[in-house]
Amino acid sequence: MRKTALLVPLVLIVAGALLLIGSLSFSQGGHVNVIVVDGSINPGSADYISQAIDVSVSDGAEALVIELDTPGGLVDSTRTIVQAILNAGLPVIVYVSPSGGHAGSAGVMITLAANIAAMAPGTNIGAAHPVMGGGQEIDENLQKKITNDTAAFVETIANRRQRNTDWAIKAVRDSVSITEEKALKLKVIDMIAIDINELLEKSHGREVEVMGEKRKLELKDVQVVELKTGMKHRILMTLADPNLAYILMIIGALGLYIEFSHPGLIFPGVIGAMAIILFLLSIQTLPINSAGLLLIGLGLILFVVEIKVTSYGLLTIGGLVCLTLGSLFLFDVPEQIFDYKTFQLRVAWGLILPSVATLGAFVLFVAYVVLRAQRKKPYTGEEGLLGATGKATSDFADGEGKIFVHGEYWRAVSDEPISKGDKIEVVESRNLDLKVKKA
């Protein structure tokens, strides 16, 4: 027993020593962090990349590899990512992959900003011409101003990393796009790699600039550590879809409308509140037109008022008009994006029309039910007894007696003689007395 008691701490000490040796060997061999960005460039992906850079610096990674496959995105988010990469405290490698993927529009800036730019076979890069968020036509002078600003932006990045500035400017002004082989030939990228292992092998020993200082990449036999996307960033990147944000708004409005018009149901109110909170979270990642949001709010208010005021559908029609216009203008703001064809910052017509029609039909149905209930004859209380028939349960003496109607006994008065057993009809209600006559 004593031997066993002595062996336990000894085993723990040996295990701790082995773990320490393992951690030392890991730190000596070094590691490289890898993240995957395979969607539109938005505030969610910008925060994800910036946080990955900070984590990689703090945990002593030799480099951060960004596997990139993007159609484009918001200019402001792109600038945030480029700034984070250019000022990173460690080497950043952008790897356009997998085969079939591309660094479209915003991806051009991100790739050019990397210390090492690489592409997988069968990928392409380019088409970085900026447009407006809704894809609409804009003033020629404004378009020229936006294009010149973006061209200067990409030229600065290419100069900083000593890459082909002429091609970078053409990618913005003429929307040119090239394959990985041509990109390597034109010195837009540094290498072509089949996978991460080949990427690290080819990058090993290269000298790059980090924070104004030269640093030699030591990437031989490093461990590859994938930084998984956290729940926060997954939600943010998912909510960056204007159509999803719009659906959440409609669900929230419908749920709260049902709860306010039928208090006590609870479930619609809970679902509606959750959807509205998610919608408010999504508009933090998307540029919102305040006029569109106000129009939608006015439309919902008109729907609620329809229940209280008999407008015979006029308020509902006004609400539908406000809701439709607000839906069109909700994300249609002068926000620069890259590649309108693959990244549209607006709600699809195919979603707006069914949503508005469904919500309008539901509001009209509720208003009709409420109006019909208001006009319907009461079934309970004294008012519900008017016109009801019953029978006398006693002879009426001096015009007063007892009656049985609606399963209840009532005191009643009458201007005509009524005998026990006679059928009667209620003609008036006086507090707790009923005035009756022979039926």
C-alpha positions in Angstrom: 0.0 0.0 0.0 2.8 2.4 0.9 4.7 1.5 -2.3 1.6 2.3 -4.3 1.3 5.6 -2.5 4.9 6.5 -3.3 4.5 5.4 -7.0 1.6 7.8 -7.7 3.5 11.1 -7.2 6.5 9.6 -9.0 4.3 8.8 -12.0 2.9 12.3 -12.0 6.4 13.8 -11.9 7.5 11.7 -14.9 4.4 12.5 -16.8 4.8 16.3 -16.2 8.5 16.0 -17.3 7.5 14.3 -20.5 4.9 17.0 -21.2 7.4 19.7 -20.6 9.9 18.1 -22.9 7.2 17.8 -25.5 6.3 21.4 -25.2 9.9 22.5 -25.4 10.4 20.4 -28.6 7.3 22.0 -30.0 8.6 25.5 -29.3 12.0 24.7 -30.7 10.6 23.2 -33.9 8.2 26.2 -34.2 4.7 26.2 -35.7 2.7 28.0 -38.4 -0.9 29.1 -37.9 -3.4 28.6 -40.8 -6.8 30.2 -41.2 -9.3 29.7 -44.1 -11.2 32.6 -45.6 -13.6 31.3 -48.2 -16.4 33.9 -48.6 -17.1 37.5 -49.1 -14.9 40.1 -47.5 -17.0 41.8 -44.8 -16.5 43.1 -41.2 -16.8 39.6 -39.9 -13.9 38.2 -42.0 -11.9 41.4 -41.4 -12.2 40.9 -37.6 -11.4 37.2 -38.0 -8.1 37.9 -39.9 -7.1 40.8 -37.6 -7.6 38.6 -34.5 -5.7 35.7 -36.1 -2.7 38.0 -36.7 -2.8 39.0 -33.0 -3.1 35.4 -31.8 -0.3 34.3 -34.0 2.0 37.1 -32.8 1.2 36.3 -29.1 1.7 32.6 -29.4 5.1 32.9 -31.2 4.1 31.5 -34.6 6.7 31.6 -37.3 4.1 32.9 -39.8 0.4 33.1 -40.5 -1.0 31.4 -43.6 -4.3 32.7 -45.0 -6.0 30.3 -47.3 -8.0 32.7 -49.5 -10.9 32.0 -51.9 -13.1 35.1 -52.2 -15.3 36.8 -54.8 -14.9 40.3 -53.3 -16.5 42.4 -50.7 -16.6 45.8 -49.0 -13.8 48.3 -49.5 -13.7 49.4 -45.9 -13.2 45.8 -44.7 -10.6 45.2 -47.4 -8.6 48.3 -46.2 -8.9 47.0 -42.6 -7.4 43.6 -43.6 -4.6 45.2 -45.7 -3.7 47.5 -42.9 -3.5 44.6 -40.4 -1.3 42.5 -42.8 1.1 45.4 -43.6 1.5 46.2 -39.9 1.6 42.6 -38.7 4.3 41.6 -36.2 5.0 38.4 -38.0 5.2 37.2 -41.7 1.8 36.8 -43.4 1.5 34.3 -46.3 -1.6 34.5 -48.5 -2.3 31.3 -50.4 -5.1 31.4 -53.0 -6.6 27.9 -52.8 -8.0 25.3 -53.4 -7.9 24.6 -57.1 -10.8 26.3 -58.8 -10.8 29.1 -56.2 -9.9 32.7 -56.9 -8.8 36.0 -55.3 -11.4 38.2 -56.9 -11.4 41.9 -56.6 -10.9 42.5 -52.8 -8.8 39.4 -52.8 -6.3 41.1 -55.1 -5.5 43.7 -52.5 -5.2 41.1 -49.7 -2.9 38.9 -51.8 -0.7 41.7 -52.9 -0.3 42.9 -49.2 1.1 39.6 -48.0 4.8 39.0 -47.3 4.6 35.9 -49.4 1.8 35.6 -52.1 1.1 32.1 -53.5 -1.5 30.4 -55.6 -2.6 26.8 -56.1 -2.8 25.3 -59.6 -6.1 26.0 -61.3 -6.8 29.4 -59.6 -7.0 32.9 -60.8 -6.7 36.5 -59.5 -8.0 39.9 -60.7 -11.1 41.9 -61.6 -10.7 44.5 -58.9 -12.8 47.3 -60.4 -14.9 49.1 -57.7 -18.7 49.6 -58.1 -21.5 50.8 -55.8 -23.2 48.6 -53.3 -26.4 48.1 -55.4 -24.7 47.8 -58.7 -26.5 50.9 -59.9 -25.1 53.5 -62.4 -23.3 56.3 -60.8 -22.1 59.7 -61.8 -19.1 59.6 -64.2 -17.0 62.0 -62.1 -17.8 60.1 -58.9 -16.9 56.8 -60.6 -13.6 58.3 -61.8 -12.8 59.5 -58.3 -13.6 56.1 -56.7 -11.5 54.3 -59.4 -8.5 56.6 -59.0 -8.6 56.3 -55.2 -8.7 52.5 -55.5 -5.9 52.4 -58.1 -3.7 54.5 -55.8 -4.5 52.1 -53.0 -3.5 49.0 -54.9 -0.4 50.7 -56.3 0.8 51.6 -52.8 0.4 48.0 -51.7 2.2 46.6 -54.8 5.1 49.1 -54.3 5.3 48.2 -50.6 5.7 44.5 -51.5 7.7 45.1 -54.7 5.2 43.5 -57.0 3.9 44.3 -60.5 2.3 47.7 -60.0 1.3 48.1 -63.7 -0.8 44.9 -63.6 -2.3 45.8 -60.2 -3.5 49.1 -61.6 -5.0 47.3 -64.7 -6.8 45.0 -62.3 -8.6 48.0 -60.9 -9.1 50.1 -64.0 -9.7 47.4 -66.6 -10.9 44.5 -64.4 -8.2 42.2 -65.9 -7.9 38.7 -64.4 -5.1 36.2 -64.9 -4.3 32.5 -64.0 -1.7 31.5 -61.4 0.9 30.8 -64.1 0.6 34.2 -65.6 0.5 35.8 -62.2 3.9 34.1 -61.4 5.3 35.2 -64.7 4.2 38.8 -64.2 5.6 38.8 -60.6 2.1 39.4 -59.1 2.8 36.4 -56.8 5.9 34.7 -55.5 5.2 31.1 -56.1 2.8 28.3 -57.1 2.3 25.5 -54.5 0.2 22.4 -54.7 -0.5 22.3 -51.0 0.4 23.8 -47.6 3.5 21.5 -47.2 4.9 22.6 -50.6 4.1 26.2 -49.8 6.1 26.1 -46.5 8.9 24.2 -48.2 9.2 26.9 -50.9 8.9 29.7 -48.5 11.6 28.4 -46.1 14.7 30.6 -46.2 13.1 33.5 -47.9 13.8 37.0 -46.5 10.8 39.2 -45.9 10.1 42.6 -44.3 8.3 42.6 -40.9 7.7 45.9 -39.1 10.4 47.6 -41.1 13.0 44.9 -40.4 14.3 42.0 -42.5 13.4 38.5 -41.3 14.4 35.1 -42.6 11.6 32.6 -42.7 12.4 29.4 -40.8 9.6 27.1 -41.9 11.4 23.8 -42.2 9.7 21.0 -40.2 7.3 23.4 -38.6 4.0 22.2 -37.2 0.9 23.4 -39.0 -1.8 24.6 -36.6 -5.2 25.5 -37.9 -7.0 28.3 -36.1 -10.7 27.4 -36.2 -13.3 30.1 -36.8 -14.9 31.0 -33.5 -18.6 31.1 -33.0 -18.5 34.9 -32.9 -16.9 35.2 -36.4 -19.0 32.4 -37.9 -22.2 34.3 -36.8 -20.8 37.6 -38.0 -19.8 36.3 -41.4 -23.2 34.5 -41.8 -25.2 37.6 -40.8 -23.3 39.6 -43.4 -25.7 38.3 -46.1 -28.3 41.1 -46.7 -31.0 38.5 -47.6 -30.6 36.7 -44.3 -30.7 40.0 -42.4 -33.9 40.9 -44.2 -35.5 37.5 -43.4 -34.6 38.0 -39.7 -36.2 41.4 -39.7 -39.4 40.0 -41.3 -39.6 37.1 -38.8 -38.9 39.5 -35.9 -41.6 42.0 -37.0 -44.1 39.2 -37.6 -43.4 37.6 -34.2 -43.7 40.8 -32.3 -46.9 41.8 -34.2 -48.6 38.5 -33.3 -47.5 38.9 -29.6 -48.8 42.5 -29.4 -52.1 41.7 -31.1 -52.6 38.5 -29.0 -50.8 39.1 -25.7 -49.9 36.0 -23.7 -48.9 33.7 -26.6 -45.2 34.2 -25.5 -43.7 31.9 -28.2 -44.1 34.4 -31.1 -42.8 37.2 -28.9 -39.7 35.2 -27.9 -38.9 34.2 -31.5 -39.6 37.7 -32.7 -37.3 39.3 -30.1 -34.5 36.9 -30.9 -34.8 37.6 -34.6 -34.8 41.3 -34.1 -31.6 41.0 -31.9 -29.9 39.0 -34.6 -31.1 41.6 -37.2 -29.6 44.4 -35.1 -26.4 42.4 -34.9 -26.3 41.9 -38.7 -26.7 45.6 -39.5 -23.5 46.2 -37.6 -21.8 44.2 -40.3 -23.7 45.7 -43.2 -24.0 49.4 -44.2 -27.6 50.4 -43.5 -29.6 53.2 -45.2 -31.4 54.9 -42.3 -34.2 56.1 -44.6 -34.9 52.6 -45.6 -35.0 51.4 -42.0 -37.4 54.3 -41.1 -39.7 53.4 -43.9 -39.9 49.8 -42.7 -40.5 51.0 -39.2 -43.3 53.3 -40.4 -44.9 50.4 -42.3 -44.9 48.2 -39.3 -46.5 51.0 -37.2 -49.3 51.4 -39.8 -49.9 47.6 -39.6 -50.4 47.8 -35.8 -52.6 50.9 -36.1 -54.8 49.0 -38.6 -56.0 46.8 -35.7 -57.0 49.8 -33.6 -58.5 52.0 -36.3 -61.1 51.0 -38.9 -59.5 52.2 -42.1 -60.9 49.4 -44.3 -57.4 48.5 -45.5 -56.0 51.9 -46.3 -53.5 51.8 -43.4 -52.4 48.3 -44.5 -51.9 49.5 -48.1 -49.8 52.4 -46.8 -47.8 50.0 -44.7 -47.1 47.7 -47.6 -45.9 50.6 -49.7 -43.6 51.8 -46.9 -42.3 48.2 -46.4 -41.6 47.7 -50.1 -39.7 51.0 -50.5 -37.8 50.5 -47.3 -36.8 47.0 -48.3 -35.4 48.3 -51.6 -33.4 51.1 -50.0 -32.4 49.1 -46.8 -28.9 48.3 -48.1 -28.9 50.4 -51.3 -26.3 53.0 -50.0 -23.2 54.5 -51.7 -20.9 51.9 -50.2 -18.0 50.9 -52.5 -17.6 47.2 -53.1 -15.6 45.0 -55.4 -17.2 42.8 -58.1 -20.9 43.4 -58.1 -21.7 40.3 -60.1 -20.6 38.0 -57.3 -21.3 40.2 -54.3 -24.5 42.2 -54.3 -25.2 44.4 -51.4 -29.0 44.4 -51.6 -32.1 42.3 -50.9 -33.3 40.2 -53.8 -36.6 41.0 -55.4 -37.5 37.3 -55.2 -37.4 37.7 -51.4 -39.0 41.1 -51.0 -42.2 40.5 -52.9 -43.2 37.2 -51.2 -42.2 38.6 -47.7 -44.2 41.8 -48.2 -47.2 39.9 -49.7 -47.2 37.4 -46.8 -46.9 40.0 -44.1 -49.6 42.2 -45.7 -52.0 39.3 -46.1 -51.5 38.3 -42.5 -52.1 41.8 -41.2 -55.3 42.1 -43.3 -56.5 38.8 -42.0 -56.0 39.8 -38.4 -57.6 43.2 -39.0 -60.6 41.4 -40.6 -61.0 39.0 -37.7 -60.8 41.9 -35.1 -63.3 44.0 -37.0 -65.7 41.1 -37.3 -65.4 40.3 -33.6 -66.1 44.0 -32.8 -69.3 44.0 -34.9 -70.5 40.6 -33.7 -73.3 40.5 -31.1 -72.0 39.8 -27.6 -72.6 36.3 -26.2 -71.7 37.0 -22.6 -72.8 39.4 -19.9 -76.1 41.4 -19.8 -75.5 42.6 -23.4 -75.4 39.0 -24.5 -79.0 38.5 -23.1 -80.7 41.0 -25.3 -83.1 39.2 -27.7 -82.5 35.9 -25.8 -85.5 33.7 -25.1 -86.3 31.8 -21.9 -89.3 31.0 -19.7 -90.8 32.5 -16.6 -90.2 30.5 -13.4 -92.8 32.4 -11.4 -95.9 34.4 -11.9 -95.2 38.1 -12.3 -96.7 40.0 -9.4 -96.9 43.8 -9.8 -94.8 43.4 -12.9 -91.9 41.6 -11.3 -90.9 37.9 -11.4 -88.2 35.3 -12.0 -87.0 33.9 -15.4 -84.6 31.3 -16.6 -82.5 32.2 -19.6 -79.1 31.1 -20.9 -78.9 28.6 -18.1 -79.2 31.2 -15.4 -82.0 32.6 -13.1 -82.6 36.3 -13.4 -84.9 38.8 -11.8 -87.1 40.5 -14.4 -89.8 43.1 -14.9 -92.5 43.3 -17.5 -95.2 45.7 -18.6 -97.6 42.9 -19.4 -98.9 40.0 -17.3 -96.7 36.9 -17.4 -97.5 33.6 -15.8 -95.2 30.8 -14.7 -94.1 28.7 -17.6 -94.7 31.4 -20.3 -92.0 31.8 -22.9 -90.4 35.2 -22.7 -87.9 37.4 -24.6 -85.4 39.8 -23.1 -85.9 43.3 -24.5 -83.8 45.5 -22.2 -81.1 45.2 -19.5 -81.3 47.5 -16.4 -78.2 46.8 -14.2 -79.0 43.3 -12.8 -82.7 43.4 -13.8 -84.0 42.4 -17.2 -87.1 43.7 -18.9 -89.0 41.0 -20.8 -92.1 40.4 -22.8 -93.9 37.4 -23.9 -92.1 35.6 -26.7 
